[in-house]
Amino acid sequence: MKPNKTNIHPYDYIIIGAGASGPIVAKSLASDGYSVLMLEAGLGVDPEDDDVWDPQRWFKVQEDPVIEWGYRSTKQENLNGRTLNMMQSRCLGGCTIHNAMVYVRGGQTTYNYWEQSLGCTGWGYDDLKPLFEGTEQTIGILKGESDAFVEAVFQAAKNNGLPYNADYNTNPTEHGCVPFEFTIEVDGKSMRRTTSYEKYIGAKGKVKNLTIEPGAFVHRILFAKEKRAGKIQANGIRYQNRFGDLKTEYVNKEVILSAGSIASPKILLQSGVGPRDDLEKLGIEVIKDLPAVGKNFYDDLGLPTAFIQKQTLPRQPYGFVTSGIFATDKPDFDPQKPRYADVNMEIQICTSDLPGSPQIGIPYYSIGMAAMHLKSRGTISLSSNDPREAPVVDPNYLSNPEDIKQCIFALKLALNIAWDVALEDWRCFPVLPTAFPLPKAGGGWDWHWLGIEKTFDEYLENYIRNTAVTIQHYIGTCSMGTDAQSSVVSPDLKVHGISGLRVIDASVAPTPITGNTAGVSYVIGAKGAQLLKASK
Ligand SMILES: Cc1cc2nc3c(=O)[nH]c(=O)nc-3n(C[C@H](O)[C@H](O)[C@H](O)COP(=O)(O)OP(=O)(O)OC[C@H]3O[C@@H](n4cnc5c(N)ncnc54)[C@H](O)[C@@H]3O)c2cc1C
């Protein structure tokens, strides 16, 4: 593909969103000589602000109301009517500015499933591997170092049947325990968060052929009025700049949506691309009836536990404790033959000495379980045809009855590890949940709990419904696939039935990956850049 010399507008490409994926696409297109405009609703962050860049302060940056979109879920019927804070960052860097920096590619079997079972040609692990390696080299990945507490956690995991895994990112299976990798770099004596924005674009935002406009809130995508032979062509965008002025910008080649799993479907819907009935009810002109826009919203579910420390824990320079643990609830699991979604739980440990973390007046650590590959799916929809209104976010957690069983299994595993003898020197007493094991005559444990429930499973089910939280691994709302009924984009990330419009961000992931979602967002950015390079 060569830059167009007969351009009539200032920009060949317009990219919406400068989060994890957008900057990778922007840098690639600009380096190929195209003129690119990248619009980001948020502003820049101070490259010297330790509250942003010091990995230990990741709770602090989440408190910043300027960069938080402030989305809340609808009442979650299966979480006892609770509404959850669905965090999303609004700034140059997107969610990589306030995420927890754990780096996980996401499981080789996940990507092979996309290619082999969903027809997403070119998305198998072997195709993506060089792209993972390339983004990792540019963004910078740090392998966490173990310490006495981490070793005790790993021993507890081993006592519960989880083997040591030399490398969860490059081994065929993630199953087992090994220190986490992080999107962190060592800067002199201190550590610093890395983001694709800083590494691909640079803090000063100076890249030849690339114009970055922060504070630009995109309302909708525009389409060529003339629908020749039913052809629909995206040709520009309407946005509000940081001074509140409404602006229109047209494009020579393509509009690229990289606004993340909540905002990308929202912008499509506001632009008239989505389920016909929903759009017509809100008085939005239907440009393209695409039923899958905003459907298939997926998030892992977080199951918390917390324990008062018996002794001071080693300092945790990475934010999270570096004890990476991935596990399966499949009784027939064969580590030699991993298949899609065999590994479906990840344990993340955090300590209360991190600035901004929830305090209870006494030091504690939490052993959180992320239940992954759940079956429930939710939606992103609109409440009004006003683009300034927040979208309706309904994750629909635990709507599939299979999921609560998996969550109970996952929480039991976390509790068994937490209460293992290997952690006796570190654990004092539990804060959450208030369940504890006592030795059983003849060996083993009996669980006891403070509650009226008759069985332990019943107790855990109520506990999960009362305390489960989002893990902020949103994907799937503009999912990739081969047909326009069940998916939004084709495997080359073009919106079905529309020319000049692609989605390149976490929202295109058709099924959950096995792990945290920044890695997959980076690789989607790199794959999108590769596809754009190859087209025409
Ligand atoms: C609190 C938190 C912790 C997390 N921890 C981890 C972790 O430890 N490890 C991990 O791998 N993943 C983690 N994640 C998830 C990961 O960061 C995201 O999956 C990833 O950043 C998604 O990338 P993206 O490019 O799809 O979207 P984003 O990074 O969200 O970027 C989208 C960008 O688009 C902009 N935008 C949205 N709407 C508009 C509009 N209308 N006009 C203009 N711009 C717009 C947004 O402001 C944002 O900057 C975490 C997420 C959160 C919220």
PDBQT file of the ligand as one rigid body, heavy atoms in Angstrom, charges set to zero:
ROOT
HETATM    1  C1  LIG A 601      -8.102  -0.682  36.372  1.00  0.00    +0.000 C 
HETATM    2  C2  LIG A 601      -7.617  -1.575  35.261  1.00  0.00    +0.000 A 
HETATM    3  C3  LIG A 601      -6.584  -2.485  35.517  1.00  0.00    +0.000 A 
HETATM    4  C4  LIG A 601      -6.126  -3.326  34.503  1.00  0.00    +0.000 A 
HETATM    5  N1  LIG A 601      -5.056  -4.149  34.745  1.00  0.00    +0.000 NA
HETATM    6  C5  LIG A 601      -4.514  -4.860  33.725  1.00  0.00    +0.000 A 
HETATM    7  C6  LIG A 601      -3.307  -5.599  33.905  1.00  0.00    +0.000 A 
HETATM    8  O1  LIG A 601      -2.699  -5.625  34.984  1.00  0.00    +0.000 OA
HETATM    9  N2  LIG A 601      -2.811  -6.277  32.845  1.00  0.00    +0.000 N 
HETATM   10  C7  LIG A 601      -3.427  -6.269  31.621  1.00  0.00    +0.000 A 
HETATM   11  O2  LIG A 601      -2.936  -6.942  30.709  1.00  0.00    +0.000 OA
HETATM   12  N3  LIG A 601      -4.566  -5.575  31.418  1.00  0.00    +0.000 NA
HETATM   13  C8  LIG A 601      -5.103  -4.850  32.415  1.00  0.00    +0.000 A 
HETATM   14  N4  LIG A 601      -6.213  -4.078  32.187  1.00  0.00    +0.000 N 
HETATM   15  C9  LIG A 601      -6.849  -4.108  30.850  1.00  0.00    +0.000 C 
HETATM   16  C10 LIG A 601      -6.067  -3.386  29.717  1.00  0.00    +0.000 C 
HETATM   17  O3  LIG A 601      -5.435  -2.208  30.182  1.00  0.00    +0.000 OA
HETATM   18  C11 LIG A 601      -7.046  -3.083  28.583  1.00  0.00    +0.000 C 
HETATM   19  O4  LIG A 601      -7.594  -4.312  28.129  1.00  0.00    +0.000 OA
HETATM   20  C12 LIG A 601      -6.410  -2.368  27.380  1.00  0.00    +0.000 C 
HETATM   21  O5  LIG A 601      -5.857  -1.137  27.757  1.00  0.00    +0.000 OA
HETATM   22  C13 LIG A 601      -7.446  -2.157  26.294  1.00  0.00    +0.000 C 
HETATM   23  O6  LIG A 601      -6.847  -1.488  25.218  1.00  0.00    +0.000 OA
HETATM   24  P1  LIG A 601      -7.695  -0.716  24.120  1.00  0.00    +0.000 P 
HETATM   25  O7  LIG A 601      -6.743  -0.089  23.174  1.00  0.00    +0.000 OA
HETATM   26  O8  LIG A 601      -8.727  -1.638  23.594  1.00  0.00    +0.000 OA
HETATM   27  O9  LIG A 601      -8.509   0.398  24.923  1.00  0.00    +0.000 OA
HETATM   28  P2  LIG A 601      -8.012   1.529  25.934  1.00  0.00    +0.000 P 
HETATM   29  O10 LIG A 601      -6.645   1.266  26.448  1.00  0.00    +0.000 OA
HETATM   30  O11 LIG A 601      -9.117   1.691  26.918  1.00  0.00    +0.000 OA
HETATM   31  O12 LIG A 601      -7.945   2.838  25.008  1.00  0.00    +0.000 OA
HETATM   32  C14 LIG A 601      -9.098   3.419  24.427  1.00  0.00    +0.000 C 
HETATM   33  C15 LIG A 601      -8.860   4.922  24.308  1.00  0.00    +0.000 C 
HETATM   34  O13 LIG A 601      -9.916   5.492  23.531  1.00  0.00    +0.000 OA
HETATM   35  C16 LIG A 601     -10.298   6.722  24.103  1.00  0.00    +0.000 C 
HETATM   36  N5  LIG A 601     -11.686   7.030  23.729  1.00  0.00    +0.000 N 
HETATM   37  C17 LIG A 601     -12.805   6.402  24.151  1.00  0.00    +0.000 A 
HETATM   38  N6  LIG A 601     -13.905   7.011  23.637  1.00  0.00    +0.000 NA
HETATM   39  C18 LIG A 601     -13.460   8.026  22.865  1.00  0.00    +0.000 A 
HETATM   40  C19 LIG A 601     -14.114   9.012  22.071  1.00  0.00    +0.000 A 
HETATM   41  N7  LIG A 601     -15.451   9.057  21.974  1.00  0.00    +0.000 N 
HETATM   42  N8  LIG A 601     -13.354   9.929  21.411  1.00  0.00    +0.000 NA
HETATM   43  C20 LIG A 601     -11.996   9.890  21.493  1.00  0.00    +0.000 A 
HETATM   44  N9  LIG A 601     -11.323   8.971  22.241  1.00  0.00    +0.000 NA
HETATM   45  C21 LIG A 601     -12.047   8.052  22.913  1.00  0.00    +0.000 A 
HETATM   46  C22 LIG A 601     -10.157   6.465  25.604  1.00  0.00    +0.000 C 
HETATM   47  O14 LIG A 601     -10.091   7.676  26.323  1.00  0.00    +0.000 OA
HETATM   48  C23 LIG A 601      -8.887   5.636  25.659  1.00  0.00    +0.000 C 
HETATM   49  O15 LIG A 601      -7.739   6.430  25.800  1.00  0.00    +0.000 OA
HETATM   50  C24 LIG A 601      -6.717  -3.248  33.192  1.00  0.00    +0.000 A 
HETATM   51  C25 LIG A 601      -7.748  -2.338  32.942  1.00  0.00    +0.000 A 
HETATM   52  C26 LIG A 601      -8.193  -1.502  33.956  1.00  0.00    +0.000 A 
HETATM   53  C27 LIG A 601      -9.304  -0.535  33.659  1.00  0.00    +0.000 C 
ENDROOT
TORSDOF 0
